[in-house]
Amino acid sequence: MSNPRSPRSPRALDVHQAHARLHELIVLDVRTPAEYAGGHLPGALNLPLDHLTRALPDIRGAAERGDVLVVCASGNRSAKACGTLAEHGVTAATLTGGTTAWTDSGRPLHHPEASAGRTWGMERQVRFTAGAVVLTGLTLGRLRPAFRLASAGVAGGLVFSALTDTCGMAALLARLPHNRPRRGALDTTLAALRAG
């Protein structure tokens, strides 16, 4: 897992391995700012997945000083982030099972006081949006049957999402203002990576 000089480094850490080494890891949380604010691993820096390439020089510098662990809710986005980093010569590991596995194992998340209870995780946002579109499509479908196509579209999207282990709706929702980094928040993360 270490820097690029370590050829036998693991690509994933389970919760127990990550917990034992948390004090020495550079932890990058690639979830949206709203998800991060809802609770994150102690000491984790928020670097949303869609800003990863912008931060590559700073991540590369940090990886030369220590091991990088990438975290998300389930491990999917962090695995994608590790792949992107690897393409750019940066070795990083993902937390197997993400913050969900972390909390399921009884490990605490850090909850910033200012954001407690105000945010929904991306999975919850997707469930709400999908349900709202399906209900709206079915309700309006009583007036005009063509509206039922919206419900069918969401159903098809959910099946595709499960088969490909991707989520287009989450990608769209991540672009909403409440899921975007606040001005200066990303700069603070990049400065922390530089400071080491």
Backbone torsions as a table, in degrees:
resi	resn	phi	psi	omega
1	MET	NA	-23.4	-170.8
2	SER	-57.1	-155.1	179.8
3	ASN	-72.1	175.9	-174.0
4	PRO	-57.3	-16.8	-179.9
5	ARG	-73.8	-12.5	-175.4
6	SER	-96.7	95.6	-173.4
7	PRO	-70.7	-24.7	-176.7
8	ARG	-98.7	17.2	-174.8
9	SER	-70.2	139.1	179.1
10	PRO	-71.1	152.1	179.3
11	ARG	-92.8	-9.2	-178.9
12	ALA	-144.9	147.0	172.9
13	LEU	-120.8	138.6	173.3
14	ASP	-83.0	175.7	-175.2
15	VAL	-58.6	-43.0	-177.1
16	HIS	-65.8	-42.2	178.1
17	GLN	-64.7	-44.7	-179.4
18	ALA	-64.4	-41.9	-179.7
19	HIS	-62.9	-41.4	-179.2
20	ALA	-65.6	-28.1	-175.8
21	ARG	-109.9	6.3	-172.7
22	LEU	-53.5	-38.8	-177.6
23	HIS	-64.5	-20.8	-176.8
24	GLU	-110.1	-2.3	-177.2
25	LEU	-94.2	149.6	168.6
26	ILE	-94.9	109.6	-173.4
27	VAL	-101.9	121.9	177.6
28	LEU	-111.2	120.9	178.0
29	ASP	-98.3	113.0	-174.0
30	VAL	-94.0	14.3	176.3
31	ARG	-77.5	173.7	177.8
32	THR	-67.8	159.1	177.3
33	PRO	-56.9	-36.1	179.1
34	ALA	-64.1	-43.7	178.4
35	GLU	-65.8	-44.0	179.7
36	TYR	-58.9	-44.5	-179.6
37	ALA	-65.2	-24.7	178.8
38	GLY	-74.9	-7.1	178.4
39	GLY	140.2	129.1	-178.2
40	HIS	-143.6	165.3	177.5
41	LEU	-59.2	141.1	178.6
42	PRO	-55.7	130.4	178.4
43	GLY	83.4	-1.9	-178.4
44	ALA	-70.6	143.9	175.1
45	LEU	-101.5	136.9	180.0
46	ASN	-86.5	120.6	177.3
47	LEU	-139.2	87.2	-177.0
48	PRO	-51.4	143.2	-174.4
49	LEU	-51.0	-39.9	-177.1
50	ASP	-75.4	-1.2	175.2
51	HIS	-109.8	6.0	-174.2
52	LEU	-60.5	-46.1	-176.5
53	THR	-65.9	-31.9	176.6
54	ARG	-62.5	-31.9	-175.4
55	ALA	-92.5	1.5	-174.8
56	LEU	-51.2	-46.6	-179.8
57	PRO	-60.5	-39.2	-179.6
58	ASP	-72.6	-36.4	177.0
59	ILE	-67.0	-42.1	179.0
60	ARG	-58.1	-45.6	178.6
61	GLY	-62.6	-42.3	178.7
62	ALA	-65.1	-39.6	-179.2
63	ALA	-65.3	-24.5	176.3
64	GLU	-74.0	-21.0	179.7
65	ARG	-96.6	-19.0	-177.4
66	GLY	-172.8	173.5	-178.4
67	ASP	-78.4	139.7	-178.0
68	VAL	-105.9	130.3	174.3
69	LEU	-116.8	126.8	-179.8
70	VAL	-105.8	135.0	-172.6
71	VAL	-130.4	144.2	169.2
72	CYS	-143.0	-161.8	-177.2
73	ALA	-73.1	-42.0	-174.5
74	SER	-123.9	-15.1	-177.0
75	GLY	111.3	-12.5	-178.5
76	ASN	-71.0	-52.2	-179.4
77	ARG	-67.0	-36.3	-179.9
78	SER	-68.8	-34.7	175.9
79	ALA	-65.1	-40.2	176.9
80	LYS	-62.9	-43.0	179.1
81	ALA	-62.0	-42.5	178.6
82	CYS	-62.1	-37.4	176.8
83	GLY	-63.8	-43.8	177.9
84	THR	-62.7	-44.1	179.1
85	LEU	-62.5	-42.7	-180.0
86	ALA	-61.3	-38.6	177.4
87	GLU	-60.5	-24.8	-179.1
88	HIS	-105.9	18.4	174.3
89	GLY	78.2	17.9	179.4
90	VAL	-110.3	121.8	178.6
91	THR	-87.6	130.8	178.1
92	ALA	-147.9	159.8	176.8
93	ALA	-116.6	155.3	175.7
94	THR	-103.8	152.0	174.5
95	LEU	-86.0	113.6	-178.8
96	THR	-59.8	121.8	179.4
97	GLY	84.6	-5.9	175.7
98	GLY	60.4	-157.9	-178.6
99	THR	-65.9	-23.0	177.1
100	THR	-64.4	-47.8	177.8
101	ALA	-65.2	-36.6	178.8
102	TRP	-58.6	-50.8	-179.0
103	THR	-72.5	-34.6	178.2
104	ASP	-62.3	-27.0	179.8
105	SER	-87.8	5.1	176.8
106	GLY	89.4	7.6	179.2
107	ARG	-83.2	140.4	-177.9
108	PRO	-82.3	151.5	171.2
109	LEU	-102.4	152.6	174.8
110	HIS	-84.5	128.2	179.5
111	HIS	-116.7	107.2	177.0
112	PRO	-58.9	134.5	-176.1
113	GLU	-59.7	-40.2	-175.3
114	ALA	-65.9	-22.0	-173.9
115	SER	-111.3	4.2	-175.8
116	ALA	-58.0	127.0	173.6
117	GLY	78.4	-0.5	-175.5
118	ARG	-94.5	-14.5	-171.1
119	THR	-119.8	153.5	173.6
120	TRP	-111.3	143.1	174.0
121	GLY	-69.1	162.4	-176.6
122	MET	-61.8	-39.6	179.6
123	GLU	-60.3	-41.9	179.2
124	ARG	-66.6	-39.3	177.4
125	GLN	-62.8	-40.5	179.2
126	VAL	-65.7	-45.4	179.5
127	ARG	-59.9	-43.9	179.8
128	PHE	-62.0	-48.6	-177.5
129	THR	-64.4	-45.7	179.6
130	ALA	-61.2	-45.6	179.4
131	GLY	-62.7	-41.5	-180.0
132	ALA	-64.8	-41.4	179.8
133	VAL	-67.0	-42.1	179.1
134	VAL	-63.3	-47.8	179.5
135	LEU	-62.1	-41.3	178.9
136	THR	-64.1	-44.8	179.0
137	GLY	-61.1	-41.9	-180.0
138	LEU	-69.7	-40.0	-179.9
139	THR	-66.6	-50.5	179.2
140	LEU	-69.0	-22.7	177.8
141	GLY	-64.9	-19.9	175.9
142	ARG	-70.7	-29.3	178.6
143	LEU	-86.1	-45.0	179.7
144	ARG	-137.7	113.0	-176.5
145	PRO	-54.5	-25.8	-178.9
146	ALA	-61.6	-26.6	179.6
147	PHE	-64.7	-21.2	178.5
148	ARG	-65.6	-19.7	177.8
149	LEU	-62.5	-30.1	176.9
150	ALA	-62.8	-42.9	178.2
151	SER	-65.1	-41.9	178.3
152	ALA	-64.6	-38.0	178.2
153	GLY	-62.5	-42.6	178.1
154	VAL	-65.8	-42.8	178.4
155	ALA	-59.9	-45.2	177.8
156	GLY	-62.9	-39.8	177.9
157	GLY	-62.9	-39.2	178.6
158	LEU	-66.5	-39.4	177.2
159	VAL	-64.7	-46.6	178.4
160	PHE	-59.9	-42.0	179.0
161	SER	-59.7	-43.0	179.7
162	ALA	-67.6	-41.5	-178.1
163	LEU	-68.8	-35.0	-176.4
164	THR	-100.2	-6.8	-177.3
165	ASP	56.6	39.8	175.0
166	THR	-129.2	170.8	177.3
167	CYS	-149.2	102.2	178.7
168	GLY	-64.7	-36.0	179.9
169	MET	-65.3	-39.2	177.7
170	ALA	-64.3	-38.4	178.1
171	ALA	-62.9	-39.4	177.8
172	LEU	-69.7	-44.7	-179.4
173	LEU	-64.3	-30.3	179.3
174	ALA	-63.7	-18.3	-179.8
175	ARG	-86.1	-7.6	178.9
176	LEU	-68.5	150.5	-175.2
177	PRO	-53.8	-39.7	-177.7
178	HIS	-71.1	-14.3	178.0
179	ASN	-100.8	2.1	-179.6
180	ARG	-96.4	151.3	177.2
181	PRO	-63.6	141.3	174.5
182	ARG	-70.4	154.8	178.3
183	ARG	-56.3	127.9	179.0
184	GLY	92.8	-22.4	-178.1
185	ALA	-65.5	-42.2	179.4
186	LEU	-67.5	-39.0	177.6
187	ASP	-62.5	-36.5	177.8
188	THR	-64.5	-42.3	177.7
189	THR	-62.4	-46.1	-179.3
190	LEU	-63.9	-38.5	177.5
191	ALA	-64.4	-38.6	178.6
192	ALA	-65.0	-38.5	177.4
193	LEU	-64.6	-39.2	179.8
194	ARG	-68.7	-37.0	-175.5
195	ALA	-70.2	-33.8	178.0
196	GLY	68.9	NA	NA
